[in-house]
Amino acid sequence: MLVKVFVSPRKGILDPQGRAVAQSLKSLGFDGVGQVNIGRYIVLELDISDAEQARATVRRMCDQLLTNPNIEDYTFEIAAARDESPENQSR
């Protein structure tokens, strides 16, 4: 299964990188830009055929290693193959 994990700062957590990008965009003349958050995008290939088992495995991976649960949130999509539509999951 193909898994796409999207990691972002939790609401209310200071994001200095996002703030710097927002300021830079404004200084370049992009006046309509509000808050900017910088996150991570992780792609995993799992050798698991059961969708429920894959979801549980990805949640454990995110909670134990891929994210910092104190300051980050994540969502993920799982597809059985690269050409199938993803199934969205979030926390």
N, C-alpha and C positions, 0 to 999 in steps of 0.2 A: 504494500500500500504506500502511496505517496502522501506525505504529511507536510503541510505548510503551517508553521507556527509564527504568529505575529506578536511581538512583545512590545509593550509601551509603558511609559511611566504611569503610575496610579494618579488619579486626580488629586490635586493638592500637593503633590511631590514636586519640589524644585527641579526644573530641567534646564540647567545652564546652557547645554548645547542647543536646545530648542530656542531658548531666549536669544542666543547669539545669532542663530540663523534668522529669526524673526527681525532682529535689528538690522542685519545685513540686507535682507530683502527690502525693508523700508528705505534704507539708505540708497538702494539701487532704483528706487522709484516705484516699488510695488506697494502702493498705499493701502490696498484692500486686504492685506494680510493681518490676521489676528494672532492668536496664540499658535505656536508651532511646537509640536512634540516630536522628538527623535527617538526611534525605537530600533528594534532588530527584526530581521526576517530570517527564519531558519527552515531549511528544507530537509526532511528525513525520508528515507526509504525504509519501510518496515517489512520484514518477512513474516507478516501475520495476515491470515486470510479472514479472520472473524472481526467484523467492524466494531463490535462492543469491546472485545479484548484490545483492539488497537486504540480505541478512545481511552480506555483505562490506562494503558501503557503510556500513551502520550501525556495524560494528566500527571502520572507519576514522574515522568521525565521532566516535565515543566516545573513541578513542585519541588523536586529534589536537586535539579542541576541547571536547567536551562533558564530559569528566571529566579529573581529574588522576590519571594512572596511578600516581603515587607514593603517594597517600593515599586513593584512592577505588576501589571496585569498581562494576561495573554488570551489570545483566541487561537483556534486552529481549525484547519480544514483537512479532511481526509478524503482521498479518492482511491478507488480500487486500482485504477490504472491512470496513466497520464492524460488520456483522452476522455475520461468520465468527468461529469460535473461534481464539484466538491460538496462535501457535507460540512456545514459550518458548526463549530462548537466554540463556546467561550466560557470564561470564568469570571 
